[in-house]
Amino acid sequence: MSARSKSRKRAIDILFGADLRELPIAALLDEEAGRAEANPQRESSWAYAREIVEGVDSHLGELDDAIRSHADGWPLERMPVLDRAIARIGAWEILYNDAVPDAVAIAEAVESASVLSTEDSAGFLNGVLGAIARDKAHPASVPEG
């Protein structure tokens, strides 16, 4: 597993835990920072995990809006907590991290869902994140006036 994949897994763990325990994301990020400091061998996956979680936290409203607008018939609140965490990470990478190609962000999210959640979740997230990427690449034209 690549360092970035390990980082995404750590980010999923933090976001999942915060959502499940109804705690601020920053609180769990601080807890994980303490664990990272105590385990230097895990340092390679910490920097990007922290970047993801801080990015998701600072853009949470916009990410949730993007996910909601493409999750046909699935309110964000009805999504499994794990799928919500994976969707937020994928959406953040697509919308706010130009260093990660959209196709890679989608593939990583689908892989995470396949391994950690369900086959249905993987397909659902593929569709949602694919639509977010398409909208980013081809934003709707706004009439001038």
C-alpha positions as CSV (number, residue, x, y, z in Angstrom):
1,M,0.0,0.0,0.0
2,S,1.4,3.4,-1.0
3,A,2.1,6.1,1.6
4,R,-0.8,8.2,0.1
5,S,-3.2,5.2,0.4
6,K,-2.1,4.8,4.1
7,S,-2.6,8.5,4.6
8,R,-6.1,8.3,3.1
9,K,-6.9,5.4,5.5
10,R,-5.7,7.4,8.5
11,A,-7.9,10.3,7.3
12,I,-10.9,8.0,6.9
13,D,-10.3,6.8,10.5
14,I,-10.2,10.3,11.9
15,L,-13.2,11.6,9.9
16,F,-15.2,8.4,10.7
17,G,-14.4,8.7,14.4
18,A,-15.3,12.4,14.6
19,D,-18.6,11.9,12.8
20,L,-19.6,8.7,14.7
21,R,-18.7,10.2,18.1
22,E,-20.2,13.6,17.1
23,L,-16.9,15.4,18.0
24,P,-15.2,18.2,16.2
25,I,-12.8,17.0,13.5
26,A,-10.1,19.1,15.0
27,A,-10.3,17.2,18.3
28,L,-9.7,13.9,16.7
29,L,-7.0,15.4,14.6
30,D,-5.2,16.5,17.8
31,E,-5.6,13.0,19.2
32,E,-4.1,11.5,16.1
33,A,-1.2,14.0,16.1
34,G,-0.3,12.8,19.6
35,R,-0.3,9.2,18.4
36,A,1.8,10.1,15.3
37,E,4.3,11.8,17.6
38,A,4.6,8.7,19.7
39,N,5.0,6.4,16.7
40,P,7.6,7.9,14.4
41,Q,7.5,4.8,12.2
42,R,4.1,5.9,11.0
43,E,5.3,9.4,10.1
44,S,5.3,8.8,6.4
45,S,1.5,8.6,6.3
46,W,0.9,11.4,8.8
47,A,1.7,14.5,6.8
48,Y,-0.8,13.9,4.0
49,A,-3.4,12.5,6.4
50,R,-3.3,15.7,8.3
51,E,-3.5,17.7,5.1
52,I,-6.6,15.8,4.0
53,V,-8.4,16.1,7.4
54,E,-7.6,19.8,7.7
55,G,-8.7,20.4,4.2
56,V,-12.0,18.5,4.7
57,D,-12.6,20.3,8.0
58,S,-12.0,23.8,6.4
59,H,-14.2,23.0,3.4
60,L,-16.8,20.8,5.0
61,G,-19.8,22.8,4.0
62,E,-18.8,23.1,0.4
63,L,-17.9,19.4,0.2
64,D,-21.2,18.3,1.7
65,D,-23.1,20.6,-0.7
66,A,-21.2,19.0,-3.7
67,I,-21.9,15.5,-2.4
68,R,-25.6,16.3,-1.7
69,S,-26.1,17.7,-5.2
70,H,-24.8,14.5,-6.8
71,A,-26.2,11.8,-4.4
72,D,-29.5,11.4,-6.2
73,G,-32.0,10.3,-3.7
74,W,-29.5,9.9,-0.8
75,P,-29.5,12.6,1.8
76,L,-26.0,13.0,3.3
77,E,-27.5,12.2,6.7
78,R,-28.7,8.8,5.5
79,M,-25.3,7.7,4.1
80,P,-23.4,5.3,6.2
81,V,-20.8,7.2,8.3
82,L,-18.0,5.4,6.6
83,D,-19.2,6.2,3.2
84,R,-19.6,9.9,4.2
85,A,-16.0,10.0,5.3
86,I,-14.7,8.4,2.1
87,A,-16.9,10.7,0.0
88,R,-15.6,13.8,1.8
89,I,-12.0,12.8,1.2
90,G,-12.6,12.1,-2.5
91,A,-14.5,15.3,-3.0
92,W,-11.8,17.3,-1.2
93,E,-9.1,15.7,-3.4
94,I,-11.1,16.5,-6.6
95,L,-12.0,20.0,-5.7
96,Y,-9.1,21.3,-3.6
97,N,-6.0,19.2,-4.2
98,D,-4.6,19.7,-7.7
99,A,-1.7,17.4,-6.9
100,V,-4.0,14.4,-7.1
101,P,-5.6,13.7,-10.5
102,D,-9.4,13.3,-10.3
103,A,-9.3,9.8,-11.6
104,V,-6.9,8.8,-8.9
105,A,-9.0,10.4,-6.2
106,I,-12.1,8.5,-7.5
107,A,-10.2,5.2,-7.8
108,E,-8.8,5.5,-4.3
109,A,-12.3,6.3,-2.9
110,V,-13.8,3.3,-4.7
111,E,-11.0,1.0,-3.5
112,S,-11.5,2.2,0.1
113,A,-15.2,1.6,-0.1
114,S,-14.7,-1.8,-1.7
115,V,-12.4,-2.9,1.1
116,L,-14.0,-1.1,4.1
117,S,-17.6,-0.8,3.2
118,T,-19.8,-2.5,0.6
119,E,-19.8,-3.2,-3.2
120,D,-22.9,-1.0,-3.4
121,S,-21.0,1.8,-1.6
122,A,-18.1,1.6,-4.1
123,G,-20.5,2.0,-7.0
124,F,-22.4,4.8,-5.4
125,L,-19.3,6.7,-4.5
126,N,-17.9,6.2,-8.0
127,G,-21.0,7.8,-9.4
128,V,-21.1,10.7,-7.0
129,L,-17.4,11.5,-7.2
130,G,-17.4,11.1,-11.0
131,A,-20.2,13.7,-11.2
132,I,-18.3,16.1,-9.0
133,A,-15.2,15.7,-11.2
134,R,-17.3,16.3,-14.4
135,D,-18.9,19.4,-12.9
136,K,-15.5,20.7,-11.9
137,A,-14.1,20.1,-15.4
138,H,-17.2,21.5,-17.2
139,P,-19.0,24.0,-14.9
140,A,-22.5,25.0,-16.0
141,S,-22.4,28.3,-17.8
142,V,-23.9,31.2,-16.0
143,P,-25.8,33.6,-18.2
144,E,-24.5,37.1,-18.1
145,G,-26.9,39.8,-17.2
